[in-house]
Amino acid sequence: MINLKNINTTTVFKDIRFWIILFFIIRLYGITLPPLEVSHNWRQTTVTMVARNFLEIDANIFYPRIDIAGEKTGITGMEFPVFNYLIYLASEIFGYQHWYGRLINLLISSLGLYFFYGLINKYFSKSTAFYATIILSVSVWFAFSRKIMPDTFSSSLLIMSLYFGSNYLEEKNPKHLLKPLILYFFLLMFGALSKMPSAYILIVFILFYIDKNISIKRKSIFFLVSTTALLPTFWWYFSWVPYLVETYGFWHFFMGKSFLVGAQEIMNNFPQTLSRFYETALKYTGFVVFLLGFYFAIKNKKKLLLYILLLSFLSFTIIIIKAGFTFPHHSYYIIPFVPIMALMAGYGLAQLKNQKWALTLLLIIAAEGILNQQHDFRIKEKEWALVDLDTQLDNYITKDDLILINSAKYPTPMYFSHRKGWVNTNEMILQKAYIKELNSKGLQYILILKRSFGSPLKLDYKLITENDDFALYQSR
């Protein structure tokens, strides 16, 4: 066990790289697990099925396709599949595996932590940067940075873009302007494309535009580069996504609510919305320390810190309202705002005169954060039956046969079946008219899951095979 008395004199424990690497190694536990953990397996498999379809069907990044579109091609609008495509590229080299996305996300998110530290250290203090980075590491990011989802991936790219963008704006040597500007451009472009809400943080650049020490020419070039970097995002989400949905006839991607509807839904779910800040983001102790940092920022008149909080919160409020009901009911929507909360909490710890108290609170925050996310590192016994579902089905049907699965809205079993078709509830599957309609569209088999993602259901169709986990029926 680390002796707290030695932390001040032990260089390695003061080096944020040690902690980033340590948390990276910790999260390697179970990194090769398939995306079957209870939390957000459905979201992860919509990423992996797109990556697998790039590998097996068509690698055109502009035409992502999923497996639950029935008789249709599966091509549909979604987040620009940068993350999915990296999984595909890894699969081209090493052969396809479920877990590549976990490692890719963990690598990029860990790199994001390093630049997060660098960014805070540049404008505040080393202790604030250290505490804030540790807090971010054990926040909701702890689990989500190893999920096959683009949320921390995108936010990390945006954090890196902030770092290089600020370097460009403040660089004194004209010879050193090109590199940070180019890096800023590509990190911003791919970060915003991967997950548009992550770009809310760009609002903090307003603080640079009111800085009279930065030339108008420098600001103008930066504005032009920023606008150019964001144009692909606007084109993708507001032109290409609607085109794919209309052309290929399948809606999949959530583009948000109107401001009026979203605001009403947030007010109707206000307690749950607040819980995303005090429970999901940093957990309870972390939120208390966030409030402590807010108190010290006001007391010490830290205008820069307060401006960052105010601007980012106002910008993120737009994301909250546009998400509406979805924000309080999906924990990953808070992810882009967590770095701001970690910054304020880190500042709070840095202001404590007694370092032992600061380290004790940091340890409590870490313990609470990690222990409340440890369930994401294991898979329930009943879920393991899905891992070889595709090979079991290969004994009875072909990969091209369209199937219907009783997993309600969950696409996870369809992904593991390695087939295409529909997912729906037991109640809908019992309706003869519904099955007749799907038969006319090419449905051939009905897969009834008994334990995982479904419940037993007897059908008046020819039974092909049955075991403890599923029953397979011919639909005609």
Secondary structure, DSSP 8 states (H G I E B T S, - for coil): ---GGGTTT-HHHH-HHHHHHHHHHHTTTTTTS-S-SSTTHHHHHHHHHHHHHHHHT---TTS-B-S-STTS--B---S--HHHHHHHHHHHHH---TTHHHHHHHHHHHHHHHHHHHHHHHHS-HHHHHHHHHHHHTSTHHHHTTSSSSHHHHHHHHHHHHHHHHHHHH---GGGSHHHHHHHHHHHHHHHHH-GGGGGGGGGGHHHHT-TTS-HHHHHHHHHHHHHHHHHHHHIIIIIHHHHHHHH----------HHHHHHHHHHTHHHHHHIIIIIISHHHHHHHHHHHHHHHHHTT-HHHHHHHHHHHHHHHHHHHHHTTHHHH-GGGGGGGHHHHHHHHHHHHHT-S-HHHHHHHHHHHHHHHHHTTGGGG---GGGGGGTTHHHHHHTTS-TT-EEEE--TT--HHHHHHT--EEE--HHHHT-HHHHHHHHHTTEEEEEEESSSSS-----SS-EEEE-SSEEEEE--
